[in-house]
Amino acid sequence: EGAFGVPDPFVAGLRASKPKLGTSHPLEISEKNFHLNAEKMNMAMLRNIQGLHAPLKLTMERKFASKIGHLPFLPSSNFQTEVLTGRHLDIGFEDILCQPELCEVAGQPHAVVERSL
């Protein structure tokens, strides 16, 4: 939060106020949970077919892939996680418009690192 209770866009980024907004369309909630619901369905099917070890192994691989660290002010592609989930084959809205070179705020490296500590 900034001096007047407003998030500082140089530290928090422009997306800091997004969680405070409500949904604008009834399908927005369904679209946000689509990948999660599909993953749960695939894990349940995998458990029924191959047993408990297969979903546990995939979950562990995804967990370790998501923990790969980088400095908070550098963009991350999360390519390994996308390959493990199969999302690298999909072309979506975020692939076109959420590229780091098109980002409006680069952030102050020292302020961003201090905030993350």
N, CA, C and O atoms as a GROMACS GRO file, in nm:
protein
  468
    1GLU      N    1   0.083  -0.118   0.000
    1GLU     CA    2   0.000   0.000   0.000
    1GLU      C    3   0.088   0.125   0.000
    1GLU      O    4   0.194   0.129   0.062
    2GLY      N    5   0.042   0.225  -0.070
    2GLY     CA    6   0.114   0.350  -0.078
    2GLY      C    7   0.080   0.441   0.040
    2GLY      O    8   0.022   0.397   0.139
    3ALA      N    9   0.115   0.567   0.026
    3ALA     CA   10   0.094   0.663   0.134
    3ALA      C   11  -0.055   0.689   0.161
    3ALA      O   12  -0.092   0.718   0.275
    4PHE      N   13  -0.138   0.680   0.061
    4PHE     CA   14  -0.280   0.710   0.076
    4PHE      C   15  -0.369   0.586   0.071
    4PHE      O   16  -0.489   0.598   0.046
    5GLY      N   17  -0.313   0.468   0.093
    5GLY     CA   18  -0.390   0.345   0.091
    5GLY      C   19  -0.413   0.288  -0.047
    5GLY      O   20  -0.489   0.192  -0.063
    6VAL      N   21  -0.348   0.344  -0.147
    6VAL     CA   22  -0.359   0.298  -0.285
    6VAL      C   23  -0.232   0.221  -0.318
    6VAL      O   24  -0.123   0.269  -0.287
    7PRO      N   25  -0.242   0.104  -0.380
    7PRO     CA   26  -0.121   0.028  -0.415
    7PRO      C   27  -0.029   0.108  -0.507
    7PRO      O   28  -0.075   0.173  -0.600
    8ASP      N   29   0.101   0.103  -0.479
    8ASP     CA   30   0.199   0.172  -0.560
    8ASP      C   31   0.225   0.091  -0.686
    8ASP      O   32   0.275  -0.022  -0.677
    9PRO      N   33   0.193   0.144  -0.805
    9PRO     CA   34   0.209   0.064  -0.927
    9PRO      C   35   0.354   0.034  -0.961
    9PRO      O   36   0.381  -0.061  -1.035
   10PHE      N   37   0.449   0.113  -0.909
   10PHE     CA   38   0.590   0.085  -0.938
   10PHE      C   39   0.640  -0.035  -0.860
   10PHE      O   40   0.736  -0.100  -0.902
   11VAL      N   41   0.578  -0.065  -0.747
   11VAL     CA   42   0.619  -0.178  -0.664
   11VAL      C   43   0.526  -0.297  -0.683
   11VAL      O   44   0.572  -0.409  -0.704
   12ALA      N   45   0.395  -0.273  -0.677
   12ALA     CA   46   0.297  -0.381  -0.683
   12ALA      C   47   0.255  -0.417  -0.825
   12ALA      O   48   0.203  -0.526  -0.847
   13GLY      N   49   0.276  -0.328  -0.920
   13GLY     CA   50   0.232  -0.353  -1.057
   13GLY      C   51   0.090  -0.307  -1.078
   13GLY      O   52   0.019  -0.273  -0.983
   14LEU      N   53   0.048  -0.306  -1.202
   14LEU     CA   54  -0.086  -0.257  -1.235
   14LEU      C   55  -0.195  -0.357  -1.199
   14LEU      O   56  -0.312  -0.319  -1.187
   15ARG      N   57  -0.160  -0.484  -1.181
   15ARG     CA   58  -0.260  -0.585  -1.151
   15ARG      C   59  -0.290  -0.594  -1.002
   15ARG      O   60  -0.365  -0.683  -0.962
   16ALA      N   61  -0.237  -0.506  -0.919
   16ALA     CA   62  -0.257  -0.514  -0.774
   16ALA      C   63  -0.402  -0.487  -0.735
   16ALA      O   64  -0.448  -0.540  -0.634
   17SER      N   65  -0.473  -0.407  -0.811
   17SER     CA   66  -0.612  -0.376  -0.776
   17SER      C   67  -0.710  -0.475  -0.837
   17SER      O   68  -0.830  -0.466  -0.807
   18LYS      N   69  -0.667  -0.568  -0.920
   18LYS     CA   70  -0.757  -0.664  -0.985
   18LYS      C   71  -0.830  -0.754  -0.887
   18LYS      O   72  -0.950  -0.775  -0.906
   19PRO      N   73  -0.767  -0.809  -0.780
   19PRO     CA   74  -0.843  -0.896  -0.689
   19PRO      C   75  -0.957  -0.826  -0.615
   19PRO      O   76  -1.049  -0.894  -0.567
   20LYS      N   77  -0.954  -0.694  -0.606
   20LYS     CA   78  -1.059  -0.621  -0.535
   20LYS      C   79  -1.185  -0.605  -0.620
   20LYS      O   80  -1.290  -0.568  -0.567
   21LEU      N   81  -1.176  -0.631  -0.749
   21LEU     CA   82  -1.290  -0.615  -0.838
   21LEU      C   83  -1.374  -0.742  -0.840
   21LEU      O   84  -1.323  -0.851  -0.816
   22GLY      N   85  -1.500  -0.728  -0.867
   22GLY     CA   86  -1.590  -0.844  -0.875
   22GLY      C   87  -1.590  -0.903  -1.015
   22GLY      O   88  -1.520  -0.855  -1.104
   23THR      N   89  -1.669  -1.006  -1.032
   23THR     CA   90  -1.680  -1.067  -1.164
   23THR      C   91  -1.772  -0.984  -1.252
   23THR      O   92  -1.869  -0.925  -1.204
   24SER      N   93  -1.742  -0.981  -1.380
   24SER     CA   94  -1.823  -0.900  -1.470
   24SER      C   95  -1.916  -0.983  -1.557
   24SER      O   96  -2.009  -0.929  -1.617
   25HIS      N   97  -1.894  -1.114  -1.563
   25HIS     CA   98  -1.977  -1.201  -1.646
   25HIS      C   99  -1.995  -1.335  -1.576
   25HIS      O  100  -1.902  -1.382  -1.510
   26PRO      N  101  -2.110  -1.398  -1.588
   26PRO     CA  102  -2.133  -1.526  -1.520
   26PRO      C  103  -2.036  -1.637  -1.561
   26PRO      O  104  -2.006  -1.724  -1.479
   27LEU      N  105  -1.987  -1.637  -1.683
   27LEU     CA  106  -1.895  -1.741  -1.728
   27LEU      C  107  -1.751  -1.716  -1.684
   27LEU      O  108  -1.666  -1.804  -1.702
   28GLU      N  109  -1.722  -1.601  -1.627
   28GLU     CA  110  -1.585  -1.569  -1.587
   28GLU      C  111  -1.534  -1.666  -1.480
   28GLU      O  112  -1.418  -1.708  -1.485
   29ILE      N  113  -1.617  -1.702  -1.385
   29ILE     CA  114  -1.578  -1.794  -1.279
   29ILE      C  115  -1.552  -1.933  -1.338
   29ILE      O  116  -1.456  -2.000  -1.301
   30SER      N  117  -1.638  -1.975  -1.430
   30SER     CA  118  -1.621  -2.105  -1.494
   30SER      C  119  -1.491  -2.109  -1.575
   30SER      O  120  -1.420  -2.210  -1.574
   31GLU      N  121  -1.460  -2.003  -1.645
   31GLU     CA  122  -1.337  -1.998  -1.724
   31GLU      C  123  -1.212  -1.995  -1.637
   31GLU      O  124  -1.109  -2.053  -1.673
   32LYS      N  125  -1.220  -1.929  -1.522
   32LYS     CA  126  -1.105  -1.927  -1.430
   32LYS      C  127  -1.075  -2.066  -1.376
   32LYS      O  128  -0.958  -2.100  -1.355
   33ASN      N  129  -1.179  -2.145  -1.353
   33ASN     CA  130  -1.162  -2.277  -1.294
   33ASN      C  131  -1.156  -2.389  -1.396
   33ASN      O  132  -1.154  -2.506  -1.357
   34PHE      N  133  -1.152  -2.359  -1.525
   34PHE     CA  134  -1.154  -2.463  -1.628
   34PHE      C  135  -1.034  -2.556  -1.617
   34PHE      O  136  -1.050  -2.677  -1.615
   35HIS      N  137  -0.913  -2.499  -1.609
   35HIS     CA  138  -0.792  -2.582  -1.604
   35HIS      C  139  -0.788  -2.664  -1.475
   35HIS      O  140  -0.744  -2.779  -1.477
   36LEU      N  141  -0.831  -2.606  -1.365
   36LEU     CA  142  -0.832  -2.677  -1.237
   36LEU      C  143  -0.930  -2.795  -1.241
   36LEU      O  144  -0.898  -2.904  -1.195
   37ASN      N  145  -1.049  -2.771  -1.296
   37ASN     CA  146  -1.149  -2.878  -1.306
   37ASN      C  147  -1.103  -2.989  -1.401
   37ASN      O  148  -1.123  -3.107  -1.373
   38ALA      N  149  -1.041  -2.951  -1.513
   38ALA     CA  150  -0.991  -3.051  -1.607
   38ALA      C  151  -0.878  -3.132  -1.544
   38ALA      O  152  -0.868  -3.253  -1.566
   39GLU      N  153  -0.791  -3.066  -1.466
   39GLU     CA  154  -0.681  -3.136  -1.399
   39GLU      C  155  -0.735  -3.234  -1.295
   39GLU      O  156  -0.685  -3.346  -1.285
   40LYS      N  157  -0.835  -3.193  -1.218
   40LYS     CA  158  -0.895  -3.284  -1.119
   40LYS      C  159  -0.958  -3.405  -1.187
   40LYS      O  160  -0.946  -3.517  -1.138
   41MET      N  161  -1.025  -3.383  -1.298
   41MET     CA  162  -1.088  -3.493  -1.370
   41MET      C  163  -0.982  -3.589  -1.426
   41MET      O  164  -0.998  -3.710  -1.419
   42ASN      N  165  -0.874  -3.534  -1.482
   42ASN     CA  166  -0.768  -3.618  -1.536
   42ASN      C  167  -0.698  -3.697  -1.427
   42ASN      O  168  -0.664  -3.814  -1.447
   43MET      N  169  -0.676  -3.634  -1.311
   43MET     CA  170  -0.610  -3.705  -1.200
   43MET      C  171  -0.700  -3.817  -1.147
   43MET      O  172  -0.650  -3.924  -1.112
   44ALA      N  173  -0.830  -3.794  -1.139
   44ALA     CA  174  -0.921  -3.898  -1.092
   44ALA      C  175  -0.925  -4.015  -1.191
   44ALA      O  176  -0.927  -4.131  -1.150
   45MET      N  177  -0.925  -3.985  -1.320
   45MET     CA  178  -0.925  -4.089  -1.421
   45MET      C  179  -0.792  -4.167  -1.419
   45MET      O  180  -0.791  -4.289  -1.432
   46LEU      N  181  -0.681  -4.095  -1.402
   46LEU     CA  182  -0.550  -4.159  -1.395
   46LEU      C  183  -0.540  -4.249  -1.271
   46LEU      O  184  -0.480  -4.356  -1.277
   47ARG      N  185  -0.598  -4.205  -1.161
   47ARG     CA  186  -0.596  -4.285  -1.039
   47ARG      C  187  -0.678  -4.414  -1.057
   47ARG      O  188  -0.638  -4.520  -1.010
   48ASN      N  189  -0.792  -4.403  -1.123
   48ASN     CA  190  -0.875  -4.521  -1.146
   48ASN      C  191  -0.809  -4.620  -1.241
   48ASN      O  192  -0.827  -4.742  -1.228
   49ILE      N  193  -0.733  -4.569  -1.338
   49ILE     CA  194  -0.672  -4.657  -1.438
   49ILE      C  195  -0.539  -4.714  -1.390
   49ILE      O  196  -0.518  -4.835  -1.399
   50GLN      N  197  -0.449  -4.628  -1.338
   50GLN     CA  198  -0.313  -4.672  -1.307
   50GLN      C  199  -0.284  -4.686  -1.159
   50GLN      O  200  -0.180  -4.741  -1.122
   51GLY      N  201  -0.371  -4.641  -1.074
   51GLY     CA  202  -0.347  -4.650  -0.930
   51GLY      C  203  -0.304  -4.517  -0.872
   51GLY      O  204  -0.298  -4.416  -0.943
   52LEU      N  205  -0.275  -4.518  -0.744
   52LEU     CA  206  -0.246  -4.395  -0.671
   52LEU      C  207  -0.109  -4.336  -0.704
   52LEU      O  208  -0.091  -4.214  -0.692
   53HIS      N  209  -0.013  -4.418  -0.746
   53HIS     CA  210   0.122  -4.369  -0.767
   53HIS      C  211   0.133  -4.268  -0.881
   53HIS      O  212   0.211  -4.174  -0.871
   54ALA      N  213   0.056  -4.284  -0.988
   54ALA     CA  214   0.067  -4.197  -1.105
   54ALA      C  215   0.025  -4.053  -1.076
   54ALA      O  216   0.101  -3.961  -1.109
   55PRO      N  217  -0.092  -4.027  -1.014
   55PRO     CA  218  -0.125  -3.888  -0.983
   55PRO      C  219  -0.030  -3.826  -0.881
   55PRO      O  220   0.000  -3.707  -0.888
   56LEU      N  221   0.018  -3.907  -0.786
   56LEU     CA  222   0.113  -3.854  -0.687
   56LEU      C  223   0.244  -3.813  -0.754
   56LEU      O  224   0.300  -3.708  -0.721
   57LYS      N  225   0.292  -3.894  -0.847
   57LYS     CA  226   0.417  -3.861  -0.917
   57LYS      C  227   0.402  -3.733  -0.999
   57LYS      O  228   0.489  -3.645  -0.995
   58LEU      N  229   0.290  -3.721  -1.073
   58LEU     CA  230   0.268  -3.601  -1.153
   58LEU      C  231   0.252  -3.476  -1.066
   58LEU      O  232   0.302  -3.369  -1.100
   59THR      N  233   0.183  -3.490  -0.955
   59THR     CA  234   0.165  -3.378  -0.863
   59THR      C  235   0.299  -3.334  -0.805
   59THR      O  236   0.326  -3.215  -0.792
   60MET      N  237   0.383  -3.431  -0.770
   60MET     CA  238   0.514  -3.399  -0.715
   60MET      C  239   0.602  -3.329  -0.820
   60MET      O  240   0.672  -3.233  -0.787
   61GLU      N  241   0.599  -3.376  -0.945
   61GLU     CA  242   0.677  -3.312  -1.051
   61GLU      C  243   0.631  -3.168  -1.074
   61GLU      O  244   0.714  -3.079  -1.091
   62ARG      N  245   0.500  -3.145  -1.074
   62ARG     CA  246   0.449  -3.009  -1.094
   62ARG      C  247   0.486  -2.918  -0.977
   62ARG      O  248   0.516  -2.801  -0.996
   63LYS      N  249   0.483  -2.973  -0.858
   63LYS     CA  250   0.519  -2.894  -0.740
   63LYS      C  251   0.664  -2.850  -0.746
   63LYS      O  252   0.696  -2.734  -0.719
   64PHE      N  253   0.753  -2.942  -0.782
   64PHE     CA  254   0.894  -2.908  -0.792
   64PHE      C  255   0.922  -2.812  -0.907
   64PHE      O  256   1.008  -2.725  -0.896
   65ALA      N  257   0.850  -2.826  -1.017
   65ALA     CA  258   0.868  -2.737  -1.130
   65ALA      C  259   0.822  -2.595  -1.098
   65ALA      O  260   0.879  -2.498  -1.148
   66SER      N  261   0.719  -2.583  -1.015
   66SER     CA  262   0.669  -2.449  -0.981
   66SER      C  263   0.756  -2.380  -0.876
   66SER      O  264   0.747  -2.258  -0.859
   67LYS      N  265   0.841  -2.456  -0.806
   67LYS     CA  266   0.927  -2.396  -0.704
   67LYS      C  267   1.059  -2.343  -0.758
   67LYS      O  268   1.139  -2.289  -0.682
   68ILE      N  269   1.082  -2.357  -0.887
   68ILE     CA  270   1.206  -2.306  -0.944
   68ILE      C  271   1.206  -2.154  -0.929
   68ILE      O  272   1.115  -2.087  -0.978
   69GLY      N  273   1.307  -2.102  -0.862
   69GLY     CA  274   1.306  -1.960  -0.827
   69GLY      C  275   1.378  -1.872  -0.926
   69GLY      O  276   1.463  -1.917  -1.004
   70HIS      N  277   1.344  -1.749  -0.921
   70HIS     CA  278   1.411  -1.643  -0.996
   70HIS      C  279   1.390  -1.513  -0.919
   70HIS      O  280   1.311  -1.509  -0.825
   71LEU      N  281   1.460  -1.409  -0.957
   71LEU     CA  282   1.440  -1.281  -0.890
   71LEU      C  283   1.299  -1.230  -0.922
   71LEU      O  284   1.253  -1.243  -1.035
   72PRO      N  285   1.231  -1.171  -0.823
   72PRO     CA  286   1.090  -1.135  -0.841
   72PRO      C  287   1.064  -1.030  -0.949
   72PRO      O  288   0.952  -1.023  -1.000
   73PHE      N  289   1.162  -0.949  -0.985
   73PHE     CA  290   1.137  -0.845  -1.085
   73PHE      C  291   1.167  -0.894  -1.227
   73PHE      O  292   1.143  -0.820  -1.323
   74LEU      N  293   1.218  -1.017  -1.241
   74LEU     CA  294   1.243  -1.072  -1.374
   74LEU      C  295   1.121  -1.153  -1.419
   74LEU      O  296   1.059  -1.222  -1.338
   75PRO      N  297   1.088  -1.146  -1.546
   75PRO     CA  298   0.973  -1.224  -1.595
   75PRO      C  299   1.006  -1.373  -1.598
   75PRO      O  300   1.121  -1.411  -1.622
   76SER      N  301   0.906  -1.455  -1.573
   76SER     CA  302   0.925  -1.599  -1.575
   76SER      C  303   0.826  -1.660  -1.674
   76SER      O  304   0.708  -1.624  -1.675
   77SER      N  305   0.874  -1.750  -1.756
   77SER     CA  306   0.787  -1.811  -1.856
   77SER      C  307   0.714  -1.934  -1.801
   77SER      O  308   0.612  -1.973  -1.856
   78ASN      N  309   0.766  -1.996  -1.693
   78ASN     CA  310   0.708  -2.118  -1.636
   78ASN      C  311   0.690  -2.226  -1.741
   78ASN      O  312   0.590  -2.298  -1.741
   79PHE      N  313   0.786  -2.237  -1.831
   79PHE     CA  314   0.775  -2.330  -1.943
   79PHE      C  315   0.771  -2.475  -1.896
   79PHE      O  316   0.696  -2.556  -1.951
   80GLN      N  317   0.850  -2.510  -1.795
   80GLN     CA  318   0.851  -2.648  -1.747
   80GLN      C  319   0.716  -2.687  -1.689
   80GLN      O  320   0.669  -2.798  -1.713
   81THR      N  321   0.653  -2.598  -1.615
   81THR     CA  322   0.520  -2.626  -1.560
   81THR      C  323   0.417  -2.638  -1.672
   81THR      O  324   0.329  -2.723  -1.666
   82GLU      N  325   0.428  -2.552  -1.774
   82GLU     CA  326   0.336  -2.560  -1.887
   82GLU      C  327   0.351  -2.691  -1.963
   82GLU      O  328   0.252  -2.747  -2.010
   83VAL      N  329   0.473  -2.741  -1.976
   83VAL     CA  330   0.494  -2.869  -2.044
   83VAL      C  331   0.434  -2.983  -1.963
   83VAL      O  332   0.372  -3.074  -2.019
   84LEU      N  333   0.452  -2.980  -1.831
   84LEU     CA  334   0.398  -3.087  -1.747
   84LEU      C  335   0.245  -3.088  -1.745
   84LEU      O  336   0.184  -3.194  -1.732
   85THR      N  337   0.184  -2.972  -1.757
   85THR     CA  338   0.038  -2.966  -1.757
   85THR      C  339  -0.022  -2.976  -1.897
   85THR      O  340  -0.142  -2.998  -1.910
   86GLY      N  341   0.059  -2.960  -2.000
   86GLY     CA  342   0.010  -2.966  -2.137
   86GLY      C  343  -0.041  -2.834  -2.190
   86GLY      O  344  -0.100  -2.829  -2.298
   87ARG      N  345  -0.019  -2.726  -2.118
   87ARG     CA  346  -0.068  -2.594  -2.161
   87ARG      C  347   0.022  -2.531  -2.268
   87ARG      O  348  -0.017  -2.432  -2.329
   88HIS      N  349   0.140  -2.586  -2.290
   88HIS     CA  350   0.229  -2.528  -2.391
   88HIS      C  351   0.173  -2.548  -2.532
   88HIS      O  352   0.219  -2.483  -2.626
   89LEU      N  353   0.076  -2.636  -2.548
   89LEU     CA  354   0.016  -2.660  -2.679
   89LEU      C  355  -0.100  -2.565  -2.709
   89LEU      O  356  -0.142  -2.554  -2.824
   90ASP      N  357  -0.151  -2.496  -2.607
   90ASP     CA  358  -0.265  -2.406  -2.624
   90ASP      C  359  -0.217  -2.264  -2.652
   90ASP      O  360  -0.120  -2.218  -2.592
   91ILE      N  361  -0.283  -2.197  -2.743
   91ILE     CA  362  -0.257  -2.055  -2.767
   91ILE      C  363  -0.376  -1.980  -2.712
   91ILE      O  364  -0.489  -1.995  -2.760
   92GLY      N  365  -0.350  -1.898  -2.611
   92GLY     CA  366  -0.459  -1.827  -2.545
   92GLY      C  367  -0.435  -1.677  -2.539
   92GLY      O  368  -0.338  -1.624  -2.594
   93PHE      N  369  -0.526  -1.613  -2.471
   93PHE     CA  370  -0.520  -1.467  -2.454
   93PHE      C  371  -0.390  -1.424  -2.388
   93PHE      O  372  -0.328  -1.325  -2.428
   94GLU      N  373  -0.347  -1.500  -2.286
   94GLU     CA  374  -0.227  -1.462  -2.212
   94GLU      C  375  -0.099  -1.479  -2.293
   94GLU      O  376   0.002  -1.416  -2.262
   95ASP      N  377  -0.101  -1.562  -2.397
   95ASP     CA  378   0.016  -1.580  -2.482
   95ASP      C  379   0.040  -1.459  -2.573
   95ASP      O  380   0.153  -1.430  -2.610
   96ILE      N  381  -0.065  -1.391  -2.608
   96ILE     CA  382  -0.055  -1.279  -2.701
   96ILE      C  383  -0.031  -1.147  -2.627
   96ILE      O  384   0.056  -1.069  -2.665
   97LEU      N  385  -0.108  -1.122  -2.521
   97LEU     CA  386  -0.108  -0.990  -2.459
   97LEU      C  387  -0.029  -0.980  -2.329
   97LEU      O  388  -0.012  -0.869  -2.278
   98CYS      N  389   0.020  -1.090  -2.273
   98CYS     CA  390   0.091  -1.082  -2.145
   98CYS      C  391   0.241  -1.107  -2.162
   98CYS      O  392   0.303  -1.175  -2.080
   99GLN      N  393   0.296  -1.053  -2.265
   99GLN     CA  394   0.439  -1.072  -2.288
   99GLN      C  395   0.518  -0.968  -2.209
   99GLN      O  396   0.475  -0.853  -2.198
  100PRO      N  397   0.634  -1.007  -2.152
  100PRO     CA  398   0.710  -0.914  -2.067
  100PRO      C  399   0.756  -0.788  -2.140
  100PRO      O  400   0.766  -0.682  -2.079
  101GLU      N  401   0.785  -0.799  -2.269
  101GLU     CA  402   0.831  -0.680  -2.341
  101GLU      C  403   0.719  -0.580  -2.364
  101GLU      O  404   0.745  -0.464  -2.396
  102LEU      N  405   0.592  -0.624  -2.349
  102LEU     CA  406   0.479  -0.534  -2.363
  102LEU      C  407   0.428  -0.482  -2.229
  102LEU      O  408   0.331  -0.407  -2.225
  103CYS      N  409   0.493  -0.522  -2.119
  103CYS     CA  410   0.450  -0.483  -1.986
  103CYS      C  411   0.471  -0.333  -1.965
  103CYS      O  412   0.574  -0.278  -2.005
  104GLU      N  413   0.374  -0.267  -1.904
  104GLU     CA  414   0.382  -0.123  -1.885
  104GLU      C  415   0.473  -0.085  -1.770
  104GLU      O  416   0.533   0.023  -1.772
  105VAL      N  417   0.484  -0.171  -1.669
  105VAL     CA  418   0.565  -0.140  -1.552
  105VAL      C  419   0.675  -0.243  -1.538
  105VAL      O  420   0.648  -0.363  -1.527
  106ALA      N  421   0.799  -0.197  -1.540
  106ALA     CA  422   0.911  -0.288  -1.524
  106ALA      C  423   0.940  -0.312  -1.377
  106ALA      O  424   0.991  -0.418  -1.340
  107GLY      N  425   0.909  -0.216  -1.291
  107GLY     CA  426   0.933  -0.231  -1.148
  107GLY      C  427   1.072  -0.187  -1.109
  107GLY      O  428   1.167  -0.197  -1.188
  108GLN      N  429   1.084  -0.138  -0.988
  108GLN     CA  430   1.214  -0.101  -0.935
  108GLN      C  431   1.271  -0.224  -0.866
  108GLN      O  432   1.213  -0.272  -0.769
  109PRO      N  433   1.383  -0.276  -0.915
  109PRO     CA  434   1.433  -0.404  -0.864
  109PRO      C  435   1.453  -0.408  -0.714
  109PRO      O  436   1.416  -0.506  -0.650
  110HIS      N  437   1.509  -0.304  -0.656
  110HIS     CA  438   1.535  -0.306  -0.511
  110HIS      C  439   1.405  -0.304  -0.431
  110HIS      O  440   1.393  -0.375  -0.331
  111ALA      N  441   1.308  -0.226  -0.474
  111ALA     CA  442   1.181  -0.219  -0.402
  111ALA      C  443   1.104  -0.351  -0.413
  111ALA      O  444   1.041  -0.395  -0.317
  112VAL      N  445   1.109  -0.414  -0.529
  112VAL     CA  446   1.036  -0.538  -0.548
  112VAL      C  447   1.098  -0.650  -0.464
  112VAL      O  448   1.025  -0.730  -0.405
  113VAL      N  449   1.232  -0.657  -0.459
  113VAL     CA  450   1.300  -0.760  -0.379
  113VAL      C  451   1.273  -0.737  -0.231
  113VAL      O  452   1.248  -0.833  -0.158
  114GLU      N  453   1.278  -0.612  -0.185
  114GLU     CA  454   1.251  -0.583  -0.044
  114GLU      C  455   1.108  -0.621  -0.007
  114GLU      O  456   1.085  -0.671   0.103
  115ARG      N  457   1.013  -0.598  -0.095
  115ARG     CA  458   0.874  -0.633  -0.069
  115ARG      C  459   0.855  -0.783  -0.059
  115ARG      O  460   0.774  -0.831   0.020
  116SER      N  461   0.931  -0.859  -0.139
  116SER     CA  462   0.914  -1.004  -0.139
  116SER      C  463   0.980  -1.070  -0.018
  116SER      O  464   0.951  -1.187   0.009
  117LEU      N  465   1.066  -1.002   0.055
  117LEU     CA  466   1.132  -1.062   0.171
  117LEU      C  467   1.047  -1.064   0.293
  117LEU      O  468   1.090  -1.112   0.398
   0.00000   0.00000   0.00000
